Amino acid sequence: MTQATTTHNQIHSTNTNTAIENLKCKECGEEYSLEAKHICEDVCFGPLEVKYDYEKLSQIVSRETIEAGPNSIWRYRHFLPVTTDNVIDVGTGMTPLVKSERLARRLGLKNLYIKNDAVNMPTLSFKDRVVSVALSRARELGFSTVSCASTGNLANSTAAIAAKAGLECCVFIPADLEAGKVLGTLIYNPTVMAVKGNYDQVNRLCCEVANTYGWGFVNINLRPYYSEGSKTLGFEVAEQLGWKLPDHVVAPIASGSLYTKIYKGFQEFVKVGLVEDKAVRFSGAQAEGCSPVAQAFKEGRDFINPVKPNTIAKSIAIGNPADGIYALEVARKTNGNIEAVNDAEIIEGIKLLAETEGIFTETAGGTTIAVLKKLVEAGKIDPEETTVAYITGNGLKTQEAVQGEIGEPLTIDAKLDSFEKAWERAQTLERLEWQQVLV
């Protein structure tokens, strides 16, 4: 299909320093004004993405202007799709980039880093990034009611940040969601719709609601703006590494948006001269019970066959991923890999990260660590590479996943001899466990 360059409406901006130009179809190149629109309705029905003027960006930003900005994602405001300075800043972003010591030694890696969004604000997942951007843009576009289709983390973020912004909020979740995620949404007093079905069914319903009611759905009609928030995970890693890119990243794949936007973030920093260009390998992590992208990668396909999710990793259980084909492209052109691990391996990944680095992650993070381990064991990660593993959510939200897998407290009397007997028993059990590992 030929490249189209028609812009449908004149774009008006309230800030002359903005570098966003319009929305552009990722497939055919058709351009649209900066509205609440996510599909190329006039030509090919491809997904829309925000287009920037990188020459202008290179004149506006520098390492110094970014470092002088707020300690949040909004230090990168000029790379984000907002047209005013009236953004919703709840301290989201600038989460720790942890230099791994014990996990790195366990895996045999010399330069492993953990990007820890398990402590992101305000709701302890990377979704706070995308929602902060989406709702800032929603407010600019005049929406008073916002919503989302969510596997949990996104509902938490949308409800919390909508409450901060004073926006009416109604979110949609699968009815079988983990209790921690349901409670972590209800506390902000939105309207919560628990739908009898999986995420893909929830999402289809939300598309109908969005079209009928005209609400701002962060991951539907606001998706081009929402997805840009994930770039900040790329920006922060580059800045935290001393304005350098890593050699290899491992990140979870659900819709594929996070994975591809980290790549876009690195590329944007290169385009405007903030970091030197280099080859960065991108590897993706999925759960075997919902691994349509990993299956396509393994079979050498350039299309995704939708699957019905069946895994404890509910936060990444999207059977028909919107950006799956783009995730495949990134993995292949960067010489990366996309792997899947089973539920038992996911639980072991959660435990491994916790007992080596003191980071309690949810099932998506357990998937990432399990895939990291699998790639190392297969010789697909060079021990000398600077590797970054992205941890996207907090384990307190998915406690059900590890219940019954981590032992029980030792109950003792309030007497020294009772403690000593229990302590000796604990030491004996630990020695036996190590012997089993050695065998």
Secondary structure, DSSP 4 states (H G I P E B T S, - for coil): ------BSS----S-TT--EEEEEETTT--EE-SSS--B-TTTT-PBEEEEE-HHHHHHH--HHHHHTS-SSGGGGGGGSS-SSS----SS-----EEE-SHHHHHHT-SEEEEEEGGG-TTTSBTHHHHHHHHHHHHHHTT-SEEEEE-SSHHHHHHHHHHHHHT-EEEEEEETT--HHHHHHHHTT--EEEEESS-HHHHHHHHHHHHHHH--EETTTTTHHHHGGGGHHHHHHHHHHTTS---SEEEEE-SSSHHHHHHHHHHHHHHHTTSS-----EEEEEEETTB-HHHHHHHHT-SS-------SS-GGG--SS-TTHHHHHHHHHHTT--EEEE-HHHHHHHHHHHHHHH---B-HHHHHHHHHHHHHHHTT-S-TTSEEEEEE-BBGGG-GGGTTTSS-------SSHHHHHHHHHHHHHHHHHHHHHHH-
